[in-house]
Amino acid sequence: METDPNGSMGLLRRVRAGLDRLSPMAALAEQQRGAVLIDLRTETHRAEAPGIPGALVIDLTVLPWRLDPGFEFRIPEATRWDTRYVLFCRHGYASSLAAWNLRQMGLHHATDIDGGFEAWQQNGLPVTYGDFNVRA
């Protein structure tokens, strides 16, 4: 990555400094202990690749509102501020920013998968085809 503190990559470095990012294997272990995995990939990217079993699909444009325990249109799983949310996108860029945003609104246990779905798949972890749990 470049070292310029400005721009998208400078922002990403600052954001990631405050996250406890997970390896794909650690994310799987946390999911098995009750963490909620959230797929932020675009519909196009999901059409091109499998998904992670048990992950919820939530569009970035509505993510904060769907996970806010006090919001009328939250998902049923969003009942507590201390829920562990593990986000992933294709490569781990958008998911880092999204996890940081969730932490800013009080979901202090939100994080993401280092390397995103690509890293998950490269590590040979479980995938599912066409079984996406989309939450609009």
N, CA, C and O atoms as a DFTB+ gen file, in Angstrom:
544 C
 N C O
     1  1       0.837      -1.188       0.000
     2  2       0.000       0.000       0.000
     3  2       0.878       1.245       0.000
     4  3       2.007       1.232       0.489
     5  1       0.344       2.292      -0.546
     6  2       1.081       3.549      -0.552
     7  2       1.140       4.135       0.854
     8  3       0.370       3.746       1.732
     9  1       2.064       5.074       1.058
    10  2       2.248       5.630       2.396
    11  2       1.603       6.996       2.571
    12  3       1.646       7.545       3.672
    13  1       1.011       7.560       1.538
    14  2       0.337       8.856       1.628
    15  2      -0.797       8.751       2.644
    16  3      -1.626       7.847       2.538
    17  1      -0.854       9.655       3.629
    18  2      -1.918       9.581       4.641
    19  2      -3.283       9.989       4.091
    20  3      -4.305       9.765       4.739
    21  1      -3.304      10.579       2.913
    22  2      -4.565      11.008       2.310
    23  2      -5.106       9.926       1.377
    24  3      -4.470       8.894       1.160
    25  1      -6.270      10.180       0.841
    26  2      -6.851       9.262      -0.132
    27  2      -7.470       8.032       0.499
    28  3      -7.498       7.873       1.719
    29  1      -7.966       7.171      -0.371
    30  2      -8.685       5.983       0.090
    31  2      -7.796       5.019       0.864
    32  3      -8.235       4.440       1.858
    33  1      -6.558       4.837       0.428
    34  2      -5.691       3.889       1.115
    35  2      -5.194       4.443       2.448
    36  3      -4.992       3.682       3.394
    37  1      -4.997       5.758       2.536
    38  2      -4.644       6.363       3.819
    39  2      -5.775       6.201       4.818
    40  3      -5.549       5.869       5.981
    41  1      -6.989       6.436       4.355
    42  2      -8.159       6.236       5.212
    43  2      -8.245       4.778       5.652
    44  3      -8.488       4.491       6.824
    45  1      -8.047       3.868       4.719
    46  2      -8.132       2.449       5.046
    47  2      -7.106       2.059       6.108
    48  3      -7.434       1.304       7.023
    49  1      -5.876       2.553       6.007
    50  2      -4.862       2.257       7.018
    51  2      -5.282       2.765       8.392
    52  3      -5.107       2.070       9.394
    53  1      -5.837       3.976       8.442
    54  2      -6.276       4.543       9.733
    55  2      -7.434       3.731      10.317
    56  3      -7.461       3.456      11.516
    57  1      -8.369       3.356       9.483
    58  2      -9.526       2.572       9.930
    59  2      -9.077       1.214      10.463
    60  3      -9.499       0.792      11.540
    61  1      -8.232       0.544       9.715
    62  2      -7.796      -0.798      10.113
    63  2      -6.973      -0.798      11.394
    64  3      -6.924      -1.806      12.099
    65  1      -6.332       0.313      11.697
    66  2      -5.545       0.400      12.930
    67  2      -6.432       0.227      14.160
    68  3      -5.942      -0.159      15.221
    69  1      -7.720       0.504      14.032
    70  2      -8.637       0.377      15.150
    71  2      -9.482      -0.874      15.137
    72  3     -10.386      -1.016      15.961
    73  1      -9.209      -1.789      14.217
    74  2      -9.988      -3.024      14.118
    75  2      -9.149      -4.226      14.537
    76  3      -7.929      -4.235      14.376
    77  1      -9.808      -5.218      15.065
    78  2      -9.156      -6.496      15.364
    79  2      -9.499      -7.463      14.229
    80  3     -10.226      -8.436      14.429
    81  1      -8.977      -7.189      13.060
    82  2      -9.311      -7.975      11.862
    83  2      -8.997      -9.448      12.084
    84  3      -8.065      -9.799      12.807
    85  1      -9.794     -10.304      11.445
    86  2      -9.670     -11.743      11.648
    87  2      -9.152     -12.445      10.401
    88  3      -9.489     -12.066       9.279
    89  1      -8.342     -13.456      10.603
    90  2      -7.997     -14.348       9.502
    91  2      -9.269     -15.119       9.145
    92  3     -10.192     -15.185       9.958
    93  1      -9.334     -15.696       7.959
    94  2     -10.514     -16.503       7.637
    95  2     -10.757     -17.630       8.643
    96  3     -11.903     -17.899       9.005
    97  1      -9.687     -18.291       9.096
    98  2      -9.854     -19.391      10.064
    99  2     -10.399     -18.884      11.390
   100  3     -11.248     -19.532      12.003
   101  1      -9.912     -17.721      11.837
   102  2     -10.423     -17.144      13.083
   103  2     -11.881     -16.725      12.925
   104  3     -12.671     -16.855      13.860
   105  1     -12.238     -16.227      11.754
   106  2     -13.635     -15.835      11.506
   107  2     -14.553     -17.050      11.566
   108  3     -15.646     -16.974      12.126
   109  1     -14.121     -18.155      11.001
   110  2     -14.908     -19.385      11.061
   111  2     -15.080     -19.829      12.512
   112  3     -16.175     -20.215      12.919
   113  1     -14.014     -19.776      13.279
   114  2     -14.092     -20.167      14.692
   115  2     -15.053     -19.256      15.445
   116  3     -15.825     -19.729      16.279
   117  1     -15.016     -17.964      15.164
   118  2     -15.937     -17.042      15.840
   119  2     -17.374     -17.295      15.411
   120  3     -18.289     -17.206      16.230
   121  1     -17.584     -17.610      14.139
   122  2     -18.934     -17.944      13.676
   123  2     -19.449     -19.169      14.431
   124  3     -20.612     -19.207      14.833
   125  1     -18.606     -20.145      14.620
   126  2     -19.002     -21.359      15.347
   127  2     -19.321     -21.068      16.809
   128  3     -20.048     -21.828      17.448
   129  1     -18.779     -19.964      17.346
   130  2     -19.064     -19.554      18.730
   131  2     -20.217     -18.549      18.794
   132  3     -20.534     -18.057      19.877
   133  1     -20.847     -18.237      17.664
   134  2     -22.019     -17.373      17.698
   135  2     -21.912     -16.035      16.998
   136  3     -22.898     -15.300      16.939
   137  1     -20.748     -15.691      16.464
   138  2     -20.627     -14.429      15.726
   139  2     -21.491     -14.486      14.474
   140  3     -21.706     -15.554      13.900
   141  1     -21.977     -13.334      14.062
   142  2     -22.811     -13.226      12.861
   143  2     -21.932     -12.754      11.711
   144  3     -21.391     -11.649      11.752
   145  1     -21.786     -13.597      10.676
   146  2     -21.038     -13.211       9.487
   147  2     -21.963     -12.493       8.521
   148  3     -23.095     -12.920       8.292
   149  1     -21.470     -11.400       7.960
   150  2     -22.283     -10.592       7.056
   151  2     -21.551     -10.383       5.747
   152  3     -20.439      -9.856       5.712
   153  1     -22.197     -10.808       4.666
   154  2     -21.683     -10.723       3.307
   155  2     -22.087      -9.373       2.714
   156  3     -23.273      -9.090       2.545
   157  1     -21.093      -8.548       2.400
   158  2     -21.345      -7.229       1.830
   159  2     -21.078      -7.189       0.332
   160  3     -21.165      -6.122      -0.275
   161  1     -20.758      -8.315      -0.270
   162  2     -20.439      -8.322      -1.694
   163  2     -21.634      -7.871      -2.521
   164  3     -22.787      -8.052      -2.128
   165  1     -21.342      -7.290      -3.654
   166  2     -22.410      -6.856      -4.547
   167  2     -23.129      -8.072      -5.117
   168  3     -22.619      -9.192      -5.080
   169  1     -24.302      -7.831      -5.633
   170  2     -25.064      -8.920      -6.256
   171  2     -24.271      -9.543      -7.403
   172  3     -24.301     -10.759      -7.594
   173  1     -23.572      -8.724      -8.154
   174  2     -22.742      -9.229      -9.253
   175  2     -21.652     -10.157      -8.732
   176  3     -21.433     -11.231      -9.294
   177  1     -20.974      -9.760      -7.675
   178  2     -19.914     -10.605      -7.116
   179  2     -20.482     -11.893      -6.526
   180  3     -19.862     -12.950      -6.642
   181  1     -21.651     -11.818      -5.895
   182  2     -22.260     -13.042      -5.366
   183  2     -22.671     -13.983      -6.480
   184  3     -22.641     -15.200      -6.298
   185  1     -23.054     -13.446      -7.633
   186  2     -23.456     -14.291      -8.770
   187  2     -22.262     -15.032      -9.361
   188  3     -22.424     -16.077      -9.993
   189  1     -21.064     -14.490      -9.156
   190  2     -19.857     -15.071      -9.738
   191  2     -19.153     -16.066      -8.823
   192  3     -18.229     -16.751      -9.262
   193  1     -19.564     -16.160      -7.573
   194  2     -18.835     -16.989      -6.616
   195  2     -19.797     -17.551      -5.581
   196  3     -20.909     -17.048      -5.422
   197  1     -19.370     -18.588      -4.880
   198  2     -20.214     -19.113      -3.799
   199  2     -20.238     -18.162      -2.614
   200  3     -19.649     -17.082      -2.656
   201  1     -20.919     -18.570      -1.571
   202  2     -21.001     -17.777      -0.349
   203  2     -20.492     -18.565       0.840
   204  3     -20.031     -19.699       0.708
   205  1     -20.584     -17.948       1.994
   206  2     -20.187     -18.603       3.238
   207  2     -21.454     -19.125       3.921
   208  3     -22.394     -18.364       4.149
   209  1     -21.481     -20.407       4.243
   210  2     -22.672     -20.957       4.905
   211  2     -23.007     -20.191       6.183
   212  3     -22.135     -19.916       7.008
   213  1     -24.283     -19.855       6.329
   214  2     -24.762     -19.177       7.520
   215  2     -24.611     -17.670       7.507
   216  3     -25.131     -16.997       8.397
   217  1     -23.915     -17.120       6.527
   218  2     -23.730     -15.662       6.466
   219  2     -25.021     -14.979       6.020
   220  3     -25.786     -15.522       5.222
   221  1     -25.244     -13.791       6.547
   222  2     -26.361     -12.962       6.119
   223  2     -25.849     -11.998       5.069
   224  3     -24.725     -11.507       5.174
   225  1     -26.656     -11.723       4.060
   226  2     -26.301     -10.757       3.024
   227  2     -27.055      -9.470       3.311
   228  3     -28.285      -9.452       3.352
   229  1     -26.295      -8.381       3.512
   230  2     -26.912      -7.079       3.760
   231  2     -26.194      -6.060       2.887
   232  3     -24.965      -5.992       2.871
   233  1     -26.969      -5.278       2.169
   234  2     -26.404      -4.249       1.299
   235  2     -25.771      -3.146       2.143
   236  3     -26.313      -2.747       3.174
   237  1     -24.628      -2.667       1.695
   238  2     -23.929      -1.605       2.414
   239  2     -24.785      -0.367       2.658
   240  3     -24.623       0.310       3.673
   241  1     -25.692      -0.068       1.734
   242  2     -26.489       1.153       1.866
   243  2     -27.447       1.125       3.042
   244  3     -27.885       2.179       3.505
   245  1     -27.781      -0.066       3.536
   246  2     -28.716      -0.164       4.664
   247  2     -28.103      -0.835       5.890
   248  3     -28.785      -1.013       6.900
   249  1     -26.838      -1.204       5.816
   250  2     -26.193      -1.958       6.891
   251  2     -26.356      -1.336       8.279
   252  3     -26.777      -2.043       9.194
   253  1     -26.047      -0.053       8.485
   254  2     -26.167       0.501       9.845
   255  2     -27.582       0.392      10.415
   256  3     -27.757       0.144      11.608
   257  1     -28.562       0.573       9.581
   258  2     -29.946       0.535      10.056
   259  2     -30.405      -0.884      10.344
   260  3     -31.193      -1.100      11.265
   261  1     -29.932      -1.843       9.583
   262  2     -30.331      -3.236       9.808
   263  2     -29.702      -3.817      11.073
   264  3     -30.246      -4.753      11.660
   265  1     -28.561      -3.271      11.499
   266  2     -27.877      -3.817      12.679
   267  2     -28.081      -2.977      13.933
   268  3     -27.579      -3.340      14.997
   269  1     -28.792      -1.883      13.839
   270  2     -29.049      -1.003      14.986
   271  2     -30.144      -1.614      15.857
   272  3     -31.299      -1.670      15.434
   273  1     -29.807      -2.076      17.066
   274  2     -30.803      -2.718      17.928
   275  2     -32.001      -1.836      18.253
   276  3     -33.062      -2.354      18.602
   277  1     -31.860      -0.533      18.149
   278  2     -32.959       0.358      18.474
   279  2     -33.763       0.842      17.285
   280  3     -34.690       1.636      17.444
   281  1     -33.419       0.373      16.097
   282  2     -34.089       0.873      14.891
   283  2     -35.260      -0.022      14.506
   284  3     -35.180      -1.247      14.589
   285  1     -36.328       0.602      14.092
   286  2     -37.563      -0.106      13.749
   287  2     -37.371      -1.180      12.681
   288  3     -38.020      -2.224      12.745
   289  1     -36.500      -0.952      11.707
   290  2     -36.345      -1.879      10.588
   291  2     -35.066      -2.715      10.677
   292  3     -34.488      -3.085       9.655
   293  1     -34.635      -3.006      11.887
   294  2     -33.459      -3.860      12.089
   295  2     -33.802      -5.302      11.718
   296  3     -34.970      -5.674      11.608
   297  1     -32.749      -6.101      11.528
   298  2     -32.964      -7.532      11.299
   299  2     -33.228      -8.190      12.658
   300  3     -32.828      -7.648      13.688
   301  1     -33.889      -9.339      12.677
   302  2     -34.210      -9.984      13.960
   303  2     -32.989     -10.297      14.825
   304  3     -33.099     -10.323      16.051
   305  1     -31.837     -10.535      14.215
   306  2     -30.631     -10.863      14.969
   307  2     -30.040      -9.657      15.696
   308  3     -29.228      -9.824      16.606
   309  1     -30.432      -8.458      15.310
   310  2     -29.846      -7.229      15.872
   311  2     -30.592      -6.819      17.137
   312  3     -31.409      -5.899      17.120
   313  1     -30.301      -7.510      18.224
   314  2     -31.002      -7.244      19.482
   315  2     -30.110      -6.635      20.553
   316  3     -30.603      -6.136      21.565
   317  1     -28.772      -6.676      20.330
   318  2     -27.842      -6.209      21.365
   319  2     -26.707      -5.406      20.726
   320  3     -26.333      -5.630      19.575
   321  1     -26.179      -4.479      21.493
   322  2     -25.052      -3.669      21.027
   323  2     -23.738      -4.441      21.078
   324  3     -22.773      -4.051      20.422
   325  1     -23.684      -5.528      21.842
   326  2     -22.431      -6.259      21.965
   327  2     -22.337      -7.490      21.065
   328  3     -21.458      -8.330      21.259
   329  1     -23.219      -7.605      20.098
   330  2     -23.148      -8.708      19.144
   331  2     -21.846      -8.616      18.355
   332  3     -21.412      -7.526      17.982
   333  1     -21.235      -9.751      18.107
   334  2     -20.010      -9.806      17.312
   335  2     -20.415      -9.971      15.838
   336  3     -20.893     -11.030      15.430
   337  1     -20.217      -8.925      15.064
   338  2     -20.471      -8.961      13.631
   339  2     -19.125      -9.059      12.918
   340  3     -18.209      -8.282      13.189
   341  1     -19.016     -10.013      12.015
   342  2     -17.811     -10.192      11.213
   343  2     -18.211      -9.981       9.759
   344  3     -18.923     -10.795       9.171
   345  1     -17.749      -8.892       9.198
   346  2     -18.127      -8.509       7.848
   347  2     -17.111      -9.013       6.833
   348  3     -15.935      -9.197       7.145
   349  1     -17.591      -9.231       5.610
   350  2     -16.658      -9.534       4.528
   351  2     -17.230      -9.038       3.209
   352  3     -18.439      -9.037       2.980
   353  1     -16.313      -8.621       2.360
   354  2     -16.632      -8.269       0.982
   355  2     -15.729      -9.152       0.124
   356  3     -15.257     -10.186       0.597
   357  1     -15.486      -8.778      -1.088
   358  2     -14.687      -9.644      -1.952
   359  2     -13.216      -9.698      -1.519
   360  3     -12.633     -10.779      -1.431
   361  1     -12.617      -8.527      -1.249
   362  2     -11.191      -8.485      -0.926
   363  2     -10.874      -7.929       0.465
   364  3      -9.732      -8.032       0.913
   365  1     -11.847      -7.348       1.153
   366  2     -11.606      -6.835       2.491
   367  2     -11.377      -5.341       2.583
   368  3     -10.872      -4.862       3.598
   369  1     -11.728      -4.598       1.564
   370  2     -11.589      -3.142       1.623
   371  2     -12.873      -2.505       2.166
   372  3     -12.846      -1.834       3.198
   373  1     -13.984      -2.715       1.475
   374  2     -15.261      -2.126       1.907
   375  2     -15.672      -2.641       3.279
   376  3     -16.271      -1.908       4.066
   377  1     -15.351      -3.899       3.568
   378  2     -15.744      -4.462       4.862
   379  2     -15.007      -3.792       6.018
   380  3     -15.572      -3.643       7.102
   381  1     -13.763      -3.388       5.807
   382  2     -13.039      -2.675       6.865
   383  2     -13.708      -1.342       7.165
   384  3     -13.920      -0.997       8.328
   385  1     -14.038      -0.599       6.125
   386  2     -14.710       0.694       6.334
   387  2     -16.074       0.507       6.985
   388  3     -16.460       1.286       7.856
   389  1     -16.797      -0.514       6.568
   390  2     -18.120      -0.769       7.141
   391  2     -18.016      -1.157       8.616
   392  3     -18.823      -0.707       9.429
   393  1     -17.034      -1.984       8.969
   394  2     -16.855      -2.373      10.372
   395  2     -16.514      -1.154      11.220
   396  3     -17.020      -1.012      12.334
   397  1     -15.669      -0.280      10.707
   398  2     -15.322       0.955      11.416
   399  2     -16.565       1.807      11.627
   400  3     -16.768       2.348      12.714
   401  1     -17.395       1.930      10.602
   402  2     -18.640       2.705      10.722
   403  2     -19.546       2.116      11.797
   404  3     -20.133       2.859      12.583
   405  1     -19.665       0.805      11.841
   406  2     -20.497       0.171      12.862
   407  2     -19.954       0.446      14.257
   408  3     -20.722       0.673      15.192
   409  1     -18.643       0.425      14.398
   410  2     -18.044       0.746      15.696
   411  2     -18.344       2.186      16.092
   412  3     -18.570       2.465      17.270
   413  1     -18.350       3.097      15.137
   414  2     -18.639       4.498      15.431
   415  2     -20.055       4.678      15.957
   416  3     -20.312       5.595      16.736
   417  1     -20.980       3.810      15.540
   418  2     -22.365       3.942      16.000
   419  2     -22.648       3.126      17.259
   420  3     -23.785       3.102      17.730
   421  1     -21.631       2.456      17.814
   422  2     -21.808       1.764      19.089
   423  2     -21.706       0.259      19.035
   424  3     -21.768      -0.393      20.077
   425  1     -21.549      -0.320      17.851
   426  2     -21.378      -1.768      17.726
   427  2     -19.880      -2.061      17.793
   428  3     -19.241      -2.342      16.779
   429  1     -19.337      -1.989      19.007
   430  2     -17.899      -2.005      19.238
   431  2     -17.214      -3.344      18.977
   432  3     -15.986      -3.420      19.010
   433  1     -17.976      -4.389      18.722
   434  2     -17.391      -5.695      18.464
   435  2     -17.384      -6.039      16.978
   436  3     -17.038      -7.161      16.607
   437  1     -17.761      -5.093      16.125
   438  2     -17.762      -5.336      14.679
   439  2     -16.329      -5.370      14.160
   440  3     -15.472      -4.607      14.607
   441  1     -16.086      -6.262      13.216
   442  2     -14.779      -6.350      12.560
   443  2     -14.971      -6.956      11.182
   444  3     -16.099      -7.118      10.715
   445  1     -13.859      -7.292      10.534
   446  2     -13.970      -7.902       9.214
   447  2     -12.916      -8.976       9.018
   448  3     -12.021      -9.165       9.842
   449  1     -13.052      -9.672       7.896
   450  2     -12.127     -10.743       7.542
   451  2     -11.004     -10.162       6.696
   452  3     -11.245      -9.555       5.652
   453  1      -9.788     -10.355       7.155
   454  2      -8.605      -9.904       6.421
   455  2      -8.526     -10.675       5.102
   456  3      -8.391     -11.899       5.102
   457  1      -8.610      -9.964       3.990
   458  2      -8.572     -10.601       2.680
   459  2      -9.931     -10.934       2.117
   460  3     -10.033     -11.381       0.974
   461  1     -10.987     -10.726       2.901
   462  2     -12.355     -10.925       2.428
   463  2     -12.674     -12.349       2.007
   464  3     -12.025     -13.308       2.424
   465  1     -13.699     -12.454       1.166
   466  2     -14.150     -13.768       0.716
   467  2     -13.071     -14.490      -0.082
   468  3     -12.953     -15.713      -0.006
   469  1     -12.287     -13.738      -0.845
   470  2     -11.211     -14.370      -1.631
   471  2     -10.272     -15.150      -0.714
   472  3      -9.888     -16.274      -1.036
   473  1      -9.900     -14.568       0.423
   474  2      -9.013     -15.250       1.367
   475  2      -9.711     -16.463       1.983
   476  3      -9.093     -17.511       2.172
   477  1     -11.000     -16.316       2.295
   478  2     -11.779     -17.432       2.840
   479  2     -11.711     -18.619       1.885
   480  3     -11.402     -19.741       2.285
   481  1     -12.005     -18.351       0.627
   482  2     -12.037     -19.418      -0.368
   483  2     -10.635     -19.993      -0.607
   484  3     -10.490     -21.206      -0.754
   485  1      -9.617     -19.155      -0.648
   486  2      -8.240     -19.625      -0.863
   487  2      -7.764     -20.518       0.279
   488  3      -6.885     -21.359       0.088
   489  1      -8.339     -20.337       1.458
   490  2      -7.978     -21.172       2.607
   491  2      -8.772     -22.472       2.651
   492  3      -8.618     -23.264       3.581
   493  1      -9.616     -22.695       1.655
   494  2     -10.357     -23.946       1.574
   495  2     -11.454     -24.097       2.607
   496  3     -11.841     -25.215       2.947
   497  1     -11.956     -22.984       3.108
   498  2     -13.015     -23.040       4.116
   499  2     -14.366     -23.310       3.451
   500  3     -14.494     -23.155       2.237
   501  1     -15.371     -23.709       4.226
   502  2     -16.664     -24.104       3.650
   503  2     -17.328     -22.993       2.836
   504  3     -17.313     -21.825       3.224
   505  1     -17.906     -23.380       1.708
   506  2     -18.678     -22.459       0.879
   507  2     -19.996     -23.108       0.510
   508  3     -20.157     -24.324       0.605
   509  1     -20.932     -22.280       0.089
   510  2     -22.231     -22.761      -0.351
   511  2     -22.565     -22.103      -1.676
   512  3     -22.163     -20.968      -1.931
   513  1     -23.291     -22.806      -2.508
   514  2     -23.652     -22.279      -3.817
   515  2     -25.142     -21.955      -3.878
   516  3     -25.988     -22.822      -3.660
   517  1     -25.451     -20.685      -4.180
   518  2     -26.825     -20.272      -4.404
   519  2     -27.724     -20.252      -3.192
   520  3     -28.943     -20.161      -3.339
   521  1     -27.166     -20.334      -2.000
   522  2     -27.975     -20.369      -0.783
   523  2     -27.691     -19.090       0.028
   524  3     -27.149     -19.155       1.131
   525  1     -28.065     -17.930      -0.535
   526  2     -27.776     -16.649       0.117
   527  2     -28.960     -16.204       0.951
   528  3     -30.097     -16.201       0.480
   529  1     -28.689     -15.825       2.196
   530  2     -29.709     -15.345       3.114
   531  2     -29.732     -13.820       3.026
   532  3     -29.126     -13.131       3.846
   533  1     -30.438     -13.304       2.020
   534  2     -30.453     -11.868       1.741
   535  2     -31.434     -11.165       2.662
   536  3     -32.597     -11.555       2.769
   537  1     -30.945     -10.113       3.333
   538  2     -31.775      -9.287       4.198
   539  2     -31.853      -7.886       3.574
   540  3     -30.867      -7.149       3.572
   541  1     -32.982      -7.539       3.066
   542  2     -33.141      -6.244       2.375
   543  2     -33.301      -5.101       3.354
   544  3     -33.445      -3.950       2.942
